[in-house]
Amino acid sequence: MLFQLAMSKYIIGIDGGGTKTLGVLWDHNGKEINRVENNFCNFNVDLNLSKNNLEATIDQLLMKTNETPNIVIGVSGFSGLKDPLKYEEELKSKYNTKVILRDDGFLALNSVENTNNYPVVLAISGTGSIIYGLKDDEYYRYGGHGHLLGDEGSSYDVAIKALKFITNEFDNNTLSDFSKEFLKAANLNKTEDIKQLVYHNSKNFIASHSKLVDKLANQKDEVAINIIKNSAMDLAEQINQILKKMNISNKFVLALRGGMLSNSKLFRETMLNYLTNLDKNFIIDTKNNEPVYGALKFREDSK
């Protein structure tokens, strides 16, 4: 489904994430006029505060122009809005302009370089994981159900796999070199410490321990290597499943985003090798545009 916006000299793109809300103002030529960062915008975390941060970002950008820009918004926790269309209408009325309000994957997909108009698959593996797809103006998604129901192939997944391995070794009164090194680096001594880590800390903090696993994998620890590889193959299989969902058998653009894919060479290579072995015909997106640039696709003069 292709969205249409009325002619406007300027356009605002808003990328609302779990860490920050990024807003950018461009003119009709795509020249950046201003950018603003505010606190997080995740409607599943705090609805009212997220709305405040989102609208504060728009307000600050509007101070840089006398025009009325169109606004394209992608936000985390989109499902936290009981009536997204109602809030979209509220924004249209408040700012007296055209507004597109969708999830953060919508912006990210449209930011991917795709001059040949191939289908696009966007794999995000950061703290959590999700797969998005775009084919013939139709949007798809796979996974992204959060750490209690999913997030396989993410940094959180890597950390939890490691912690489960270690707790199992504690139960069996034997600790491998991997467990000893991990526990030492994380300043953990016993099973109760692991429980405290998992049950009394944020998802982001738990996920940060994936760096220890990757570090040990780079030091040729076989347990760490297997954990990284298993998580990477979990992500690759999700990509495989969305390809089936989208009925893609030919060439497509594969965009990779998120810390696990950008920071772990082993994770990235394992995932790509998995897809290659399945004979998937993909082109890697090398531009790595910020998701907020997806708003530029909806300039009137870009159609």
C-alpha positions in Angstrom: 0.0 0.0 0.0 1.6 3.3 -1.1 0.9 6.3 1.0 0.4 9.7 -0.6 1.2 13.1 1.0 0.1 16.5 -0.3 2.6 18.8 -1.8 4.7 20.6 0.9 8.1 22.4 0.7 9.4 20.6 3.7 9.0 17.1 5.3 9.7 15.9 8.8 10.8 12.4 9.7 10.5 11.0 13.2 12.2 7.8 14.3 10.9 7.0 17.8 13.0 4.3 19.5 13.4 2.7 22.9 16.5 4.9 23.6 15.8 8.1 21.8 13.4 10.0 19.5 15.2 11.4 16.4 13.6 14.0 14.3 14.9 15.5 11.0 13.6 18.3 8.9 14.4 18.4 5.1 13.5 20.7 2.3 11.9 19.3 -0.9 15.3 18.6 -2.4 16.1 16.3 0.5 18.6 18.8 2.1 18.7 18.4 5.8 17.7 21.6 7.6 17.7 20.5 11.2 17.7 17.5 13.5 16.6 17.1 17.1 17.0 14.3 19.6 14.8 13.7 22.6 14.1 11.0 25.1 12.6 7.6 24.1 9.4 7.0 22.3 8.1 3.4 22.9 4.3 3.3 23.4 4.6 -0.1 25.1 6.8 1.4 27.8 5.1 4.7 28.6 2.3 5.9 26.4 1.9 9.4 27.7 5.6 10.2 28.0 6.3 8.8 24.5 3.6 11.0 23.1 5.1 14.0 24.9 8.6 13.2 23.6 7.3 12.7 20.1 5.4 15.9 19.9 8.2 17.9 21.6 10.5 16.7 18.8 8.0 17.9 16.2 7.6 21.2 17.9 11.3 21.9 18.0 11.7 21.1 14.3 8.8 23.4 13.4 10.6 26.3 15.0 13.1 26.1 12.1 10.6 26.8 9.4 7.6 29.0 8.6 6.2 26.4 6.3 3.9 23.5 7.3 5.8 20.3 6.6 4.3 16.9 6.1 5.2 14.5 8.9 6.2 10.8 8.6 6.6 9.0 11.9 7.8 5.5 12.8 7.7 4.5 16.5 8.6 1.6 18.7 5.8 -0.2 20.6 3.3 0.8 17.9 0.9 -1.9 19.2 0.7 0.0 22.5 -1.6 2.5 20.7 -5.1 1.1 21.1 -6.3 3.3 18.2 -3.4 4.4 16.0 -5.6 6.1 13.5 -7.2 8.2 16.2 -3.8 9.5 17.3 -2.8 10.0 13.7 -5.9 12.2 13.3 -5.0 14.1 16.5 -1.6 14.9 15.1 -3.0 16.0 11.8 -5.4 18.3 13.6 -2.8 19.7 16.0 -0.2 20.5 13.3 -2.7 21.1 10.4 -0.8 18.9 8.0 -0.6 15.4 6.5 0.8 12.8 8.9 1.8 9.1 8.4 2.1 7.3 11.7 3.4 3.7 11.6 5.8 1.4 13.4 9.5 1.9 13.3 10.0 -0.9 10.8 8.0 1.1 8.3 10.6 3.9 8.3 13.5 1.5 8.4 12.3 -0.5 5.4 11.8 2.7 3.3 15.3 3.9 4.2 16.8 0.9 2.4 18.6 1.7 -0.9 16.7 -0.1 -3.6 17.1 1.5 -7.0 16.0 -1.7 -8.9 12.8 -2.0 -6.9 13.6 -5.6 -5.6 11.7 -7.0 -2.6 13.4 -5.9 0.6 14.0 -7.9 3.8 15.2 -6.0 6.8 16.7 -8.0 9.7 17.2 -6.2 13.0 19.3 -7.8 15.7 20.0 -5.5 18.5 18.8 -5.9 22.1 15.8 -7.6 20.5 15.1 -9.0 17.0 12.5 -8.6 14.3 12.3 -9.2 10.5 10.5 -6.8 8.2 9.7 -7.2 4.5 8.5 -5.0 1.6 7.2 -6.4 -1.7 5.0 -4.7 -4.2 4.1 -1.9 -1.7 2.9 -4.6 0.8 4.5 -4.8 4.3 5.4 -7.9 6.2 6.9 -8.8 9.6 8.1 -11.9 11.3 9.0 -12.3 15.0 9.5 -9.2 17.2 7.3 -10.5 20.0 9.6 -9.4 22.8 12.0 -11.2 25.1 9.3 -13.3 26.8 7.8 -14.7 23.6 10.7 -14.4 21.2 13.7 -12.2 20.3 15.6 -15.2 19.0 18.8 -14.1 17.2 19.3 -11.0 19.3 21.9 -9.9 21.8 19.4 -10.7 24.6 19.1 -14.2 23.1 22.9 -14.6 23.1 23.1 -13.5 26.8 20.2 -15.7 27.9 21.7 -18.8 26.1 24.9 -18.2 27.9 23.3 -17.8 31.3 21.2 -20.9 30.9 24.3 -22.8 29.9 26.1 -21.7 33.1 23.2 -22.4 35.4 23.0 -25.9 34.0 26.6 -26.4 34.7 26.1 -25.1 38.3 23.3 -27.7 38.7 25.7 -30.4 37.5 28.6 -29.3 39.7 30.9 -28.6 36.9 32.1 -25.4 35.3 33.7 -25.2 31.9 36.4 -22.6 31.1 33.6 -20.6 29.3 31.5 -20.4 32.5 34.5 -19.5 34.7 35.6 -16.7 32.4 32.1 -15.4 31.9 31.3 -15.4 35.6 34.6 -13.6 36.4 34.1 -10.9 33.8 30.5 -10.4 34.8 31.4 -10.4 38.5 29.0 -13.3 39.2 29.8 -16.1 41.7 26.8 -18.4 42.1 23.4 -19.3 40.7 21.7 -16.8 42.9 23.8 -14.0 41.3 22.6 -15.1 37.9 18.9 -15.0 39.1 19.4 -11.5 40.4 20.9 -10.4 37.1 18.0 -11.9 35.0 15.1 -11.1 37.3 16.1 -7.7 38.7 17.6 -5.9 35.7 16.5 -4.4 32.5 16.4 -6.3 29.2 19.0 -3.9 27.9 21.4 -4.6 30.7 21.0 -8.4 30.4 21.5 -8.1 26.6 24.8 -6.2 27.2 26.4 -9.5 28.4 26.3 -10.8 24.9 29.5 -8.8 24.4 31.3 -11.1 26.9 30.1 -14.1 24.8 31.3 -12.6 21.6 34.7 -11.7 23.2 35.2 -15.3 24.4 34.2 -16.5 20.9 36.9 -14.3 19.4 39.3 -16.0 21.8 38.3 -19.4 20.3 36.2 -20.7 23.2 34.1 -23.4 21.6 31.1 -22.9 23.9 30.9 -19.2 23.1 31.3 -19.9 19.4 28.4 -22.4 19.5 26.2 -19.9 21.4 26.9 -17.1 18.9 26.4 -19.5 15.9 23.1 -20.9 17.2 21.7 -17.5 17.8 22.8 -16.3 14.3 21.1 -19.4 12.7 17.9 -18.6 14.7 17.9 -15.2 13.0 18.7 -16.6 9.6 15.8 -19.1 9.9 13.4 -16.2 10.6 14.6 -14.5 7.5 14.0 -17.8 5.6 10.5 -17.9 7.0 9.6 -14.3 6.0 10.9 -15.1 2.5 8.3 -17.9 2.3 5.7 -15.7 3.7 6.5 -13.1 1.0 6.7 -15.8 -1.7 10.2 -14.6 -2.7 12.3 -17.1 -4.8 14.4 -14.6 -6.8 16.7 -11.7 -5.9 16.0 -9.5 -3.0 17.8 -6.7 -1.0 18.8 -7.8 2.5 19.4 -5.0 4.9 21.1 -5.7 8.2 20.7 -3.5 11.3 21.4 -3.7 15.0 24.4 -4.2 17.3 24.7 -8.0 17.0 24.9 -7.8 13.2 27.3 -4.8 13.2 29.5 -5.7 16.1 29.9 -9.5 15.9 31.7 -10.7 12.9 31.0 -14.3 13.7 27.3 -13.7 14.2 27.0 -11.8 10.9 29.0 -14.3 8.9 27.2 -17.3 10.3 23.8 -15.8 9.5 24.9 -15.0 5.9 26.4 -18.4 5.4 23.2 -20.0 6.5 21.2 -18.1 3.9 23.8 -18.8 1.2 23.6 -22.5 1.9 19.9 -22.2 1.4 20.6 -20.8 -2.1 19.0 -17.4 -1.3 19.8 -14.8 -3.9 20.3 -11.6 -2.0 22.1 -8.2 -2.4 23.4 -6.7 0.8 22.3 -3.1 1.4 25.6 -1.3 2.1 24.2 2.2 2.5 23.0 1.6 6.1 20.9 4.7 6.0 19.4 5.9 9.3 15.8 4.7 9.5 14.6 8.3 9.7 15.6 8.7 6.1 12.7 6.5 5.1 10.5 9.6 5.4 12.1 11.0 2.3 10.5 8.4 0.2 7.2 10.1 0.7 8.1 13.5 -0.7 5.7 14.5 -3.4 8.5 15.2 -5.8 10.1 11.8 -5.3 7.2 9.9 -6.9 
